Amino acid sequence: MQLLENFFKLKENGTDIRTELIAGLTTFLTMAYIIFVNPAILGDAGMPKGAVFVATCVAAAIGTLIMALYANYPIALAPGMGLNAYFAYAVVKGMGVSWEVALGAVFISGCLFIVVSLVGIRGMIVNGIPPTIRIAITSGIGLFLGFIALKSSGLVVANPATFVQIGDLHQIPVILSIIGFLLIVVLDHLKVKGAILIGILTVTVLSFLVGGNTFTGVVAMPPSIEPTLFKLDIMGALSMGILNIVLVFFLVEMFDATGTMMGVANRAGLLVNGKMARLNKALLADSTAIVAGTLLGTSSTTAYVESAAGVQAGGRTGLTSLAVGILFLACLFISPLAGAVPAYATAPALFYVAGLMLRELVHLNWEDSTESVPAVITVLMIPFTYSIANGIAFGFISYAALKLFTGRAKQVPVMVWVIAAIFLFKFIHLGGD
């Protein structure tokens, strides 16, 4: 006990072991849905779901334990929502890239992260991107997730004349998805911990009773991770010239992780003069987790905003993260349950997360069209081109162009000009995705 006290500096941070462990359990319950959702999404990209389940649990544990033991922050990490959707639906299915090559691209972005974190320029890059673009990327990914969720639930189906239309509302998967979504929203409103996880499990149980799903048990030894372990194709990624793919992973990971870390640390009262004292350590933990995840066989690992739930419960140190990491490792033994979760059980979770991400739009400067219009373009182009890369590209290009043509070019950070030029060059010479 004294060892934990000394290592994590509990008294110095105004907390104790019991509070930290409760906070860790709280954070875990709010983000444990990823062990069901991530295999479902990456499975759509052709990856073996059993191996992805193991990779998800282990990658989350590794990243969170590094954050706990190296950075000493109550911030948990796991494969990121939005990033896994971009990986599966935009890169693999949309662009026809193999999942091995896509993992190679994520690995490259992770290595770039480590470099920019070590030399201290990650903060400069983040600060060089206007808040408008950051908000738009988050919200656009939210809308993208919402569209994927509607498709997975059967609420939205294809139509050759209008592209999309409403699905058959009499189908059991559609009905169960609606029930699951309403349950998640109600439980979250009532401040029930683990509302998203409860919603997923409830729909899964109902699927056994009325959905024709087969119950195969709850506990078993973990599946083999061999089908995805070290299967990334780095040379394939480099040979394809997938600059835009790496750039999108890099930008989204950067804004997502850095913003989440700062937000959670602020809520925990851990910012000093608006800065995180051990930001570089936290960024290195995040970067290392991305690389480790690709070696195991999962898309980008990132900091989770659900960590704020643990902070709300009193978590202030890495002991909270340590508890989360251990719980993720314990989840390795519930693979039969994870494998039995149907797509329409995770769809409500995706749709709810989408709604949370869209809340960022309230922070836009709607009075300035040179700020709001590029944001709206970004948000709409991501789902309607089925590509986060295209949405971000149009956002950067339109932002720079509108500022230039309205005589406000000096307001545009150098980083925006650089990224806009890269995307414009890509469109001119290579076309879309």
Secondary structure as UniProt FT lines:
FT   HELIX           2..8
FT   TURN            9..10
FT   HELIX           11..13
FT   HELIX           17..31
FT   TURN            32..33
FT   HELIX           34..43
FT   TURN            44..46
FT   HELIX           49..66
FT   HELIX           67..71
FT   STRAND          77..79
FT   TURN            81..82
FT   HELIX           83..85
FT   HELIX           86..94
FT   HELIX           99..118
FT   TURN            119..120
FT   HELIX           122..127
FT   HELIX           131..153
FT   STRAND          156..159
FT   TURN            160..162
FT   STRAND          163..166
FT   TURN            169..170
FT   HELIX           172..189
FT   TURN            190..191
FT   TURN            193..194
FT   HELIX           195..210
FT   TURN            226..230
FT   HELIX           234..239
FT   TURN            240..241
FT   HELIX           243..267
FT   TURN            268..269
FT   STRAND          271..272
FT   TURN            273..274
FT   STRAND          275..276
FT   TURN            277..278
FT   HELIX           279..296
FT   STRAND          301..303
FT   TURN            305..306
FT   HELIX           307..312
FT   TURN            313..314
FT   HELIX           318..330
FT   HELIX           331..334
FT   HELIX           335..340
FT   HELIX           343..358
FT   HELIX           359..363
FT   TURN            366..367
FT   HELIX           369..384
FT   TURN            385..386
FT   HELIX           388..405
FT   TURN            406..407
FT   HELIX           409..411
FT   HELIX           414..430
//
